[in-house]
Amino acid sequence: MKLFLRGLRSGIPIGLGYLSVSFSFGIMALSMGFTWWQAVIISMTTVTSAGQLAALDIMIHPAQYAAMLISQLTVNVRYSFMSISLSQKVSDKFTGIKRWLLGFFMTDEIFAVAAAEDEVDPKFFAGLSVIPYIGWTLGTLLGALVGNVLPAIVLSALCLAIYGMFLAIVAPVARKSRAVLAVVGIAGLLHCAFYFIPGLNQISSGISISICAIVAAVLGALLFPVKDQEEVAA
């Protein structure tokens, strides 16, 4: 119980952050034609801000299954690597369905907190995941319900908040690293090309996001290779 409560306390700041971000997602989903309960189900079964945002535009255009698959794999593949990394630190009690739940609840923030542990116990991880999951779901519900009563101009303004979250993540790192700034710039220019250039703007948003992410990452790796420890020591 002590481990669960410690995880619960560690998850409170994450849950509060998710509450505000998912509030914007709920509003955005409502503005795109989803009902409040559909938005809540998406958040309850997905728990990924970037993945849900990328999926919204695809979901309102039926039968784009390939675009959905490619975009979600591209956006969310990092969670697989986080889960694999964290699996090296979990205790022997993490067996069976507990490992599946570890992968389901994996987010950037939960991974960062759990990775700081010398050994991750299932009770600690369960406590760590509870508040963020509730915050993400509750925020979506509140955003979707409030979206029914707020004026359209206010809804448009609040929809920008979720993009502000991504800027808040990228901007501090981009200020310190030319490589990150260049990769962000390349991705931005590519996205502008897919938005404005005739022909390219006919490609679905899910596919275009995937192409921008992959191309920018590959160019970043080629232009700004990271030296391994042996090269640094030499």
Secondary structure, DSSP 8 states (H G I E B T S, - for coil): -HHHHHHHHHHHHHHHHHHHHHHHHHHHHHHTT--HHHHHHHHHHH--HHHHHHHHHHHTSTT-HHHHHHHHHHHHHHHHHHHHHHHTTB-TT--THHHHHHHHT--HHHHHHHHTSSSB-HHHHHHHHHHHHHHHHHHHHHHHHHTTTS-HHHHHHHHTHHHHHHHHHHHHHHHH-HHHHHHHHHHHHHHHHHHHSTTGGGS-HHHHHHHHHHHHHHHHHHHS----HHHHH-
